[in-house]
């Protein structure tokens, strides 16, 4: 799936807006995500930390879980923007758990993961590039 540069930039803008909602008092690493559903809706998410660490949630999973709880199942792309509080944005790649959640709901060959430092400085990958040889429902014996 291809996206026009202006579509990518608009999604990065939404991810940067979502980043401002981050609750990250322990790491000071703020992440925002903007998930583009097949119907054109954009669902945002931010990282939410917890003093016990384990109950923390990444921005990407927050966006996916919000979308799924709204009944959405088809997704085209996600933009991720992250970096230290009061610092320069960084290329914030999704963790392995987030990549696995993406694999549950997205076509690995066409779902795009956009890692944005800014509207002009970003990288675009397919899920398959970032999660080769993934584990999915097809691996389970039913």
C-alpha positions, 0 to 999 in steps of 0.5 A: 500500500502506498501513501502520499507524502501529505498523508504520511505527514498528517499522520505524523502530526497526529502522532506528535499531538498524541505524544503530548498526552503521554503519562511517562513520569519514570522514563520521561520518554514520551510516545504518541501513535496515530493509527489509520483504519481502513475506513479513514478514521485515525485513532490516537494513543500515548504511552502510559507508565506505571510505577510497577513498570509491568502494567505500563502500556505503549502508545501503539497498543493503546491506539490498537486497543482503543480501535478494537474496542470501537469495533474497528478491525482493518488498519492501513498504517500507524505513525509513531513519534517519540523522544525524551520530554523537553528533548528532540524527537527520536526514531521511536520504533515499536517494541516486540510486543507492539509488533506482535499486536500489529500482526494480530490485526494487520496484513504484514505485507501492506500495513505501514509503520511510519517512524517520524522524527518530524514531517520531513524526517521519517522512515516507512516500513512494512510490518513484515520488514519489522517482524519477519517470520511472525507468529500468528493464528496460522501457527496454531493447531485448531 
